[in-house]
Amino acid sequence: MSESKATQTTHFGFSEVPVDEKQKLVGRVFSSVAKNYDLMNDLMSVGLHRVWKQYFVATSGVKRGDRVLDLAGGTGDIARLLHPRVGEEGRIVLGDINAEMLGVGRDRLTDAGLVRGLDYVRLNAQALPFPDRHFDLVTIAFGLRNVTDKDAALREMFRVLKIGGRALVLEFSQVKAEWFRPLYDFHGFQVLPRLGRLFANDADSYRYLAESIRRHPPQAELEAMLRDAGFDRVSHRNLSGGIVAIHSGYRT
């Protein structure tokens, strides 16, 4: 974890900021991009985020009747894919710390006719407002890298899982092919902010998002963090050469 207890600072992209200010700064970013969230993801992933999310849910092992918590649920992409899989007996809680993102997700799912079995909770992933052993599955897609204390969030995910429950993290990760990394960095640090300025009139938010990817723990480090949080049977699967990875852990 990059946070320094001695100085009480943490990273915000490539900048160091006081720990108690990061949440506010991240909140500003996502309030800014909420209405253009799909555009943001399309620009960052060249449209591949839709395929990654479909694979993420298809391999989640979620069953009819399951109770699922989707953290950093944003505009509802993961909840929408999970909804038919849990069926009428299941329930999905879409949680996000950002009110604007949560509102966009609620409106989109409601407009799509998805109302039954969905709850919306504004929450902090570091201190979840749920009892122990409450969920069969906890997911977080493209949200963990924005959490101030990732270790605390992973411990909370573990706490609210039932015995036998599973946590799944979909996140941008470390590209495996050395030759591709300069191209990937050029897209993230040079192209993406310019596209953000062009299409959303917001270069700074898109620059932060690219920087946050670089600062996120690589695959092996995140596996170790999951184990430290209490998870067993920890593993990861790279997608698109490690541009993103799905990390998995069970509570046994």
C-alpha positions in Angstrom: 0.0 0.0 0.0 1.4 3.4 -0.9 0.0 5.3 2.0 2.5 6.6 4.5 1.3 6.5 8.1 4.2 8.6 9.2 3.4 11.6 7.0 -0.4 10.8 6.5 -0.2 11.3 2.8 -1.3 9.1 -0.1 -1.2 9.2 -3.9 -3.7 11.0 -6.0 -2.5 10.0 -9.4 1.2 11.0 -9.5 0.7 13.7 -6.7 1.0 13.2 -3.0 -1.9 14.6 -1.0 -3.1 14.4 2.6 -5.0 11.1 3.3 -8.1 13.0 4.4 -8.2 15.0 1.1 -8.0 12.1 -1.4 -11.7 11.1 -1.0 -12.8 14.6 -1.8 -10.5 14.9 -4.8 -11.6 11.6 -6.2 -15.2 12.6 -5.6 -14.7 15.7 -7.8 -13.3 13.6 -10.6 -16.2 11.3 -10.7 -18.8 14.0 -10.2 -17.2 15.6 -13.3 -17.2 12.5 -15.4 -20.5 10.9 -14.2 -22.6 11.9 -17.2 -19.8 10.9 -19.6 -18.8 7.7 -17.7 -19.4 5.4 -20.7 -17.5 7.7 -22.9 -14.7 7.7 -20.4 -14.5 4.0 -20.3 -14.7 3.8 -24.1 -11.8 6.2 -24.4 -9.7 4.4 -21.8 -10.2 0.9 -23.1 -11.0 1.6 -26.8 -14.4 0.0 -26.2 -13.1 -3.2 -24.7 -14.5 -2.5 -21.2 -17.9 -3.8 -22.4 -16.3 -7.2 -23.3 -14.3 -7.3 -20.1 -17.4 -6.6 -17.9 -19.4 -9.3 -19.7 -16.7 -11.8 -19.1 -16.3 -10.7 -15.5 -20.0 -11.4 -14.8 -20.1 -14.6 -17.0 -17.3 -16.2 -15.0 -18.4 -14.9 -11.5 -20.2 -18.1 -10.5 -23.2 -16.1 -9.4 -26.4 -18.1 -8.9 -30.1 -17.6 -8.8 -31.1 -16.4 -5.4 -27.7 -14.9 -4.5 -27.3 -11.7 -2.6 -24.6 -9.6 -4.3 -22.9 -6.3 -3.4 -21.5 -4.4 -6.3 -19.1 -1.8 -5.0 -18.1 1.3 -6.9 -21.2 0.3 -8.9 -21.2 3.6 -10.7 -23.6 3.8 -13.6 -24.9 0.2 -13.1 -23.1 -1.7 -15.8 -22.2 -4.7 -13.6 -25.5 -4.7 -11.8 -27.3 -4.8 -15.1 -25.4 -7.8 -16.2 -25.8 -9.6 -12.8 -29.6 -8.9 -12.6 -30.9 -11.7 -14.8 -28.4 -14.2 -13.3 -29.6 -13.7 -9.7 -33.3 -14.1 -10.8 -36.4 -13.1 -8.9 -35.1 -14.6 -5.7 -31.8 -12.7 -5.7 -30.9 -9.2 -4.7 -28.2 -6.8 -5.8 -27.0 -3.8 -3.8 -25.4 -1.2 -6.0 -23.0 0.9 -3.7 -21.0 3.9 -4.6 -19.4 6.7 -2.6 -20.3 9.3 -5.3 -23.9 10.5 -5.3 -23.8 11.7 -8.9 -22.6 8.3 -10.2 -25.2 6.5 -8.0 -27.9 8.7 -9.4 -26.9 8.0 -13.0 -26.9 4.3 -12.3 -30.3 4.3 -10.7 -31.8 6.3 -13.5 -30.3 4.1 -16.2 -31.4 0.9 -14.6 -34.9 2.2 -13.9 -35.2 3.5 -17.5 -34.3 0.0 -18.6 -37.2 -1.4 -16.6 -34.9 -3.0 -13.9 -36.4 -2.2 -10.5 -37.1 -5.5 -8.7 -34.3 -6.8 -6.6 -32.1 -3.7 -6.8 -31.0 -1.4 -3.9 -28.9 1.7 -4.1 -26.7 2.7 -1.2 -24.2 5.6 -0.9 -21.3 4.1 1.0 -17.6 4.1 1.7 -16.0 0.8 0.7 -13.6 1.2 3.7 -16.5 1.0 6.2 -19.4 -1.0 4.8 -22.8 -0.5 6.5 -23.7 -4.2 6.4 -23.5 -7.0 8.9 -20.9 -9.8 8.8 -21.4 -12.7 6.4 -24.3 -11.0 4.5 -23.4 -11.5 0.8 -22.7 -14.4 -1.5 -20.6 -12.3 -3.9 -18.9 -8.9 -3.7 -17.8 -7.3 -6.9 -15.8 -4.1 -7.6 -15.1 -3.2 -11.2 -12.7 -0.3 -12.0 -13.1 1.1 -8.6 -10.5 -0.3 -6.2 -7.7 1.9 -7.6 -9.6 5.0 -6.5 -10.1 3.8 -2.8 -7.8 5.6 -0.4 -7.2 2.6 1.9 -7.4 -0.4 -0.4 -6.4 -2.8 2.4 -9.3 -1.6 4.5 -11.7 -2.0 1.6 -10.5 -5.6 1.0 -10.9 -6.4 4.7 -14.5 -5.1 4.6 -15.3 -7.1 1.5 -14.0 -10.2 3.3 -16.1 -9.3 6.5 -19.4 -9.0 4.7 -19.0 -12.2 2.7 -20.7 -15.4 3.7 -18.6 -18.5 4.3 -17.9 -19.8 0.9 -18.6 -16.4 -0.6 -16.4 -14.9 -3.3 -14.9 -11.5 -4.0 -14.1 -10.4 -7.5 -12.0 -7.4 -8.5 -11.9 -6.2 -12.1 -9.2 -3.5 -12.6 -6.7 -2.1 -14.9 -3.4 -3.8 -14.2 0.2 -4.2 -15.4 0.6 -4.9 -19.1 2.7 -8.0 -19.5 4.4 -7.4 -22.9 7.4 -5.1 -22.6 7.1 -3.9 -26.1 3.5 -2.7 -25.6 4.1 -0.7 -22.5 5.4 2.5 -24.2 2.4 2.5 -26.5 0.0 1.9 -23.6 1.6 4.8 -21.6 1.4 7.1 -24.6 -2.3 6.4 -24.9 -2.9 6.9 -21.2 -0.8 10.0 -20.6 -0.8 11.8 -23.9 -3.9 10.7 -25.9 -6.4 10.2 -23.2 -6.2 13.7 -21.6 -6.5 15.3 -25.0 -9.6 13.1 -25.8 -11.0 14.1 -22.4 -10.6 17.8 -23.3 -12.1 17.3 -26.8 -15.1 15.2 -25.9 -15.8 16.1 -22.2 -14.0 19.4 -21.8 -12.1 17.8 -18.9 -8.5 16.9 -19.5 -7.5 16.9 -15.8 -9.9 14.2 -14.7 -8.8 11.9 -17.5 -5.2 12.6 -16.7 -5.8 11.5 -13.1 -7.5 8.3 -14.3 -4.5 7.4 -16.4 -2.1 8.1 -13.5 -4.3 6.1 -11.1 -3.9 3.1 -13.3 -0.1 3.3 -13.1 -0.2 3.6 -9.3 -2.5 0.6 -8.8 -0.8 -2.5 -7.4 0.2 -5.0 -10.1 -1.2 -8.5 -10.2 1.1 -10.3 -7.7 0.9 -7.4 -5.2 -2.9 -7.3 -5.3 -3.0 -11.1 -4.8 -0.9 -10.7 -1.7 -3.2 -7.9 -0.4 -6.2 -10.2 -0.8 -4.4 -12.9 1.2 -3.5 -10.4 3.9 -7.2 -9.4 4.1 -8.1 -13.0 4.9 -9.0 -14.5 1.5 -8.2 -18.0 0.5 -7.9 -19.6 -3.0 -6.6 -16.3 -4.3 -5.9 -16.1 -8.0 -5.9 -13.7 -11.0 -6.6 -13.9 -14.7 -5.2 -11.4 -17.1 -7.3 -10.1 -19.9 -6.0 -8.4 -23.1 -2.4 -9.1 -22.1 -2.7 -7.7 -18.6 -4.3 -4.4 -19.5 -6.9 -5.5 -17.0 -7.0 -8.4 -14.6 -9.7 -10.2 -12.6 -8.6 -11.0 -9.1 -10.6 -13.6 -7.1 -10.7 -14.7 -3.5 -12.9 -16.8 -1.3 -14.0 -16.7 2.3 -13.6 -20.2 3.7 
